Amino acid sequence: MNTKTIVAILLVAFGLVVLAYSGITFNTPGKPVDFLGLHIQTTHSHFIPPVVGAFTFVGGILLLLVKPRQV
């Protein structure tokens, strides 16, 4: 297996996961806040919409179907 095939398979798998869950939401740690002796952790919520999953799925399929150019 070459690198192009591995990337294409990963794109197809990621696209299917995003489409299956109707988008993916994940949190990343934000900047902590210290106020009057209280330490408050913050988080940032990120959403990957299903459209991104559809584009990655189609892109992975196209990458699998395209043949490399002969030099």
N, CA, C and O atoms as a DFTB+ gen file, in Angstrom:
284 C
 N C O
     1  1       0.836      -1.172       0.000
     2  2       0.000       0.000       0.000
     3  2       0.885       1.240       0.000
     4  3       1.858       1.327       0.749
     5  1       0.538       2.175      -0.834
     6  2       1.304       3.417      -0.855
     7  2       0.614       4.482       0.000
     8  3      -0.482       4.270       0.519
     9  1       1.267       5.609       0.131
    10  2       0.777       6.681       1.002
    11  2      -0.565       7.230       0.533
    12  3      -1.431       7.546       1.350
    13  1      -0.738       7.343      -0.782
    14  2      -1.989       7.884      -1.323
    15  2      -3.177       7.004      -0.925
    16  3      -4.236       7.521      -0.571
    17  1      -3.013       5.716      -0.978
    18  2      -4.088       4.790      -0.624
    19  2      -4.429       4.886       0.864
    20  3      -5.601       4.864       1.242
    21  1      -3.413       4.992       1.690
    22  2      -3.648       5.092       3.136
    23  2      -4.399       6.383       3.467
    24  3      -5.338       6.369       4.263
    25  1      -3.989       7.494       2.860
    26  2      -4.667       8.775       3.098
    27  2      -6.110       8.704       2.606
    28  3      -7.017       9.206       3.269
    29  1      -6.323       8.087       1.453
    30  2      -7.674       7.971       0.902
    31  2      -8.572       7.143       1.833
    32  3      -9.726       7.504       2.066
    33  1      -8.055       6.062       2.351
    34  2      -8.843       5.214       3.257
    35  2      -9.161       5.962       4.554
    36  3     -10.269       5.843       5.078
    37  1      -8.194       6.735       5.076
    38  2      -8.449       7.529       6.279
    39  2      -9.503       8.602       6.031
    40  3     -10.346       8.853       6.892
    41  1      -9.463       9.240       4.857
    42  2     -10.477      10.248       4.520
    43  2     -11.866       9.625       4.422
    44  3     -12.839      10.194       4.919
    45  1     -11.962       8.475       3.791
    46  2     -13.253       7.789       3.669
    47  2     -13.773       7.402       5.050
    48  3     -14.954       7.589       5.340
    49  1     -12.904       6.864       5.902
    50  2     -13.331       6.451       7.243
    51  2     -13.791       7.656       8.072
    52  3     -14.824       7.590       8.739
    53  1     -13.025       8.758       8.031
    54  2     -13.408       9.959       8.769
    55  2     -14.734      10.518       8.251
    56  3     -15.590      10.927       9.034
    57  1     -14.894      10.531       6.935
    58  2     -16.138      11.018       6.349
    59  2     -17.335      10.190       6.779
    60  3     -18.398      10.733       7.081
    61  1     -17.163       8.881       6.807
    62  2     -18.265       8.011       7.229
    63  2     -18.621       8.205       8.704
    64  3     -19.796       8.201       9.070
    65  1     -17.609       8.373       9.538
    66  2     -17.872       8.581      10.970
    67  2     -18.633       9.883      11.193
    68  3     -19.599       9.921      11.955
    69  1     -18.194      10.955      10.523
    70  2     -18.879      12.243      10.685
    71  2     -20.311      12.166      10.165
    72  3     -21.225      12.710      10.784
    73  1     -20.510      11.498       9.041
    74  2     -21.868      11.360       8.511
    75  2     -22.735      10.465       9.394
    76  3     -23.925      10.736       9.556
    77  1     -22.170       9.419       9.960
    78  2     -22.940       8.500      10.793
    79  2     -23.429       9.178      12.074
    80  3     -24.527       8.890      12.547
    81  1     -22.623      10.071      12.630
    82  2     -23.001      10.750      13.864
    83  2     -23.651      12.105      13.626
    84  3     -23.897      12.837      14.584
    85  1     -23.933      12.458      12.387
    86  2     -24.533      13.752      12.033
    87  2     -23.718      14.906      12.581
    88  3     -24.263      15.861      13.135
    89  1     -22.435      14.810      12.425
    90  2     -21.518      15.836      12.917
    91  2     -20.864      15.389      14.206
    92  3     -21.409      14.564      14.939
    93  1     -19.701      15.934      14.476
    94  2     -18.955      15.570      15.680
    95  2     -18.689      16.842      16.471
    96  3     -18.295      17.866      15.913
    97  1     -18.910      16.763      17.778
    98  2     -18.614      17.858      18.683
    99  2     -17.494      17.409      19.619
   100  3     -17.544      16.311      20.174
   101  1     -16.481      18.266      19.792
   102  2     -15.422      17.949      20.743
   103  2     -15.009      19.224      21.468
   104  3     -15.189      20.332      20.962
   105  1     -14.453      19.045      22.660
   106  2     -14.038      20.167      23.500
   107  2     -12.528      20.200      23.631
   108  3     -11.877      19.157      23.692
   109  1     -11.974      21.407      23.674
   110  2     -10.556      21.584      23.931
   111  2     -10.414      22.490      25.150
   112  3     -11.263      23.348      25.394
   113  1      -9.344      22.298      25.913
   114  2      -9.181      23.147      27.099
   115  2      -8.904      24.588      26.712
   116  3      -8.168      24.870      25.767
   117  1      -9.505      25.485      27.460
   118  2      -9.313      26.919      27.227
   119  2      -8.369      27.498      28.261
   120  3      -7.672      26.768      28.966
   121  1      -8.356      28.794      28.342
   122  2      -7.483      29.493      29.280
   123  2      -8.123      29.487      30.672
   124  3      -9.284      29.870      30.817
   125  1      -7.378      29.056      31.696
   126  2      -7.955      29.075      33.048
   127  2      -8.126      30.502      33.569
   128  3      -7.366      31.405      33.220
   129  1      -9.147      30.679      34.413
   130  2      -9.450      31.998      34.974
   131  2      -9.287      31.923      36.491
   132  3      -9.853      31.043      37.139
   133  1      -8.506      32.854      37.056
   134  2      -8.369      32.977      38.508
   135  2      -9.080      34.262      38.937
   136  3      -8.705      35.366      38.542
   137  1     -10.125      34.079      39.763
   138  2     -10.933      35.226      40.186
   139  2     -11.244      35.092      41.670
   140  3     -11.904      34.140      42.086
   141  1     -10.778      36.029      42.455
   142  2     -11.015      36.060      43.907
   143  2     -10.660      34.738      44.580
   144  3     -11.396      34.252      45.439
   145  1      -9.539      34.167      44.186
   146  2      -9.093      32.916      44.791
   147  2      -9.730      31.672      44.194
   148  3      -9.385      30.558      44.589
   149  1     -10.640      31.834      43.261
   150  2     -11.258      30.685      42.604
   151  2     -10.496      30.380      41.317
   152  3     -10.116      31.285      40.574
   153  1     -10.284      29.112      41.073
   154  2      -9.630      28.691      39.837
   155  2     -10.695      28.028      38.961
   156  3     -11.234      26.977      39.310
   157  1     -10.990      28.651      37.823
   158  2     -12.053      28.159      36.938
   159  2     -11.444      27.708      35.617
   160  3     -10.773      28.483      34.935
   161  1     -11.683      26.454      35.264
   162  2     -11.241      25.914      33.982
   163  2     -12.280      26.230      32.917
   164  3     -13.479      26.114      33.170
   165  1     -11.843      26.621      31.753
   166  2     -12.757      26.886      30.645
   167  2     -12.500      25.890      29.525
   168  3     -11.410      25.327      29.420
   169  1     -13.503      25.678      28.694
   170  2     -13.355      24.813      27.528
   171  2     -13.962      25.511      26.319
   172  3     -14.852      26.353      26.441
   173  1     -13.458      25.138      25.157
   174  2     -14.006      25.629      23.897
   175  2     -14.643      24.442      23.184
   176  3     -14.021      23.389      23.036
   177  1     -15.863      24.615      22.752
   178  2     -16.572      23.565      22.039
   179  2     -16.425      23.778      20.535
   180  3     -16.605      24.890      20.039
   181  1     -16.095      22.703      19.809
   182  2     -15.932      22.755      18.359
   183  2     -16.899      21.761      17.723
   184  3     -17.158      20.694      18.279
   185  1     -17.426      22.113      16.564
   186  2     -18.384      21.257      15.870
   187  2     -17.923      21.036      14.432
   188  3     -17.640      21.993      13.712
   189  1     -17.850      19.784      14.022
   190  2     -17.548      19.440      12.631
   191  2     -18.875      19.051      11.981
   192  3     -19.448      18.020      12.331
   193  1     -19.375      19.865      11.034
   194  2     -20.692      19.602      10.443
   195  2     -20.664      18.415       9.479
   196  3     -19.601      18.041       8.983
   197  1     -21.825      17.827       9.213
   198  2     -21.903      16.685       8.300
   199  2     -21.442      17.011       6.879
   200  3     -21.017      16.112       6.154
   201  1     -21.516      18.269       6.472
   202  2     -21.062      18.646       5.135
   203  2     -19.572      18.359       4.982
   204  3     -19.126      17.916       3.924
   205  1     -18.809      18.611       6.035
   206  2     -17.375      18.311       6.001
   207  2     -17.162      16.808       5.845
   208  3     -16.263      16.379       5.121
   209  1     -17.980      16.015       6.517
   210  2     -17.899      14.562       6.367
   211  2     -18.208      14.116       4.949
   212  3     -17.557      13.212       4.424
   213  1     -19.188      14.739       4.330
   214  2     -19.528      14.386       2.951
   215  2     -18.386      14.730       2.005
   216  3     -18.050      13.938       1.125
   217  1     -17.782      15.915       2.182
   218  2     -16.670      16.312       1.322
   219  2     -15.456      15.406       1.509
   220  3     -14.798      15.053       0.530
   221  1     -15.149      15.026       2.743
   222  2     -14.006      14.150       2.960
   223  2     -14.274      12.757       2.416
   224  3     -13.366      12.114       1.890
   225  1     -15.497      12.286       2.534
   226  2     -15.850      10.974       1.982
   227  2     -15.694      10.968       0.465
   228  3     -15.069      10.065      -0.092
   229  1     -16.256      11.967      -0.201
   230  2     -16.158      12.051      -1.664
   231  2     -14.704      12.252      -2.089
   232  3     -14.256      11.657      -3.069
   233  1     -13.971      13.083      -1.360
   234  2     -12.558      13.302      -1.674
   235  2     -11.739      12.030      -1.548
   236  3     -10.865      11.773      -2.376
   237  1     -12.009      11.232      -0.524
   238  2     -11.303       9.958      -0.359
   239  2     -11.617       8.977      -1.475
   240  3     -10.724       8.287      -1.966
   241  1     -12.883       8.909      -1.879
   242  2     -13.277       8.028      -2.990
   243  2     -12.591       8.471      -4.282
   244  3     -12.061       7.643      -5.023
   245  1     -12.602       9.781      -4.549
   246  2     -11.944      10.280      -5.759
   247  2     -10.441       9.997      -5.730
   248  3      -9.850       9.664      -6.757
   249  1      -9.833      10.131      -4.566
   250  2      -8.409       9.854      -4.446
   251  2      -8.107       8.382      -4.705
   252  3      -7.054       8.046      -5.246
   253  1      -9.027       7.511      -4.321
   254  2      -8.837       6.081      -4.598
   255  2      -8.996       5.762      -6.089
   256  3      -8.331       4.867      -6.610
   257  1      -9.877       6.496      -6.767
   258  2     -10.164       6.194      -8.163
   259  2      -9.169       6.805      -9.138
   260  3      -8.999       6.286     -10.241
   261  1      -8.510       7.891      -8.760
   262  2      -7.605       8.567      -9.675
   263  2      -6.311       7.769      -9.790
   264  3      -5.709       7.392      -8.785
   265  1      -5.900       7.522     -11.006
   266  2      -4.665       6.788     -11.230
   267  2      -3.493       7.768     -11.271
   268  3      -3.643       8.889     -11.756
   269  1      -2.334       7.358     -10.769
   270  2      -1.176       8.257     -10.806
   271  2      -0.666       8.476     -12.223
   272  3      -0.797       7.604     -13.082
   273  1      -0.084       9.648     -12.461
   274  2       0.451       9.943     -13.794
   275  2       1.761       9.181     -13.994
   276  3       2.539       9.004     -13.057
   277  1       1.986       8.742     -15.203
   278  2       3.235       8.088     -15.558
   279  2       4.217       9.135     -16.051
   280  3       3.884       9.937     -16.923
   281  1       5.407       9.136     -15.508
   282  2       6.414      10.144     -15.877
   283  2       7.289       9.611     -16.977
   284  3       8.199      10.302     -17.432
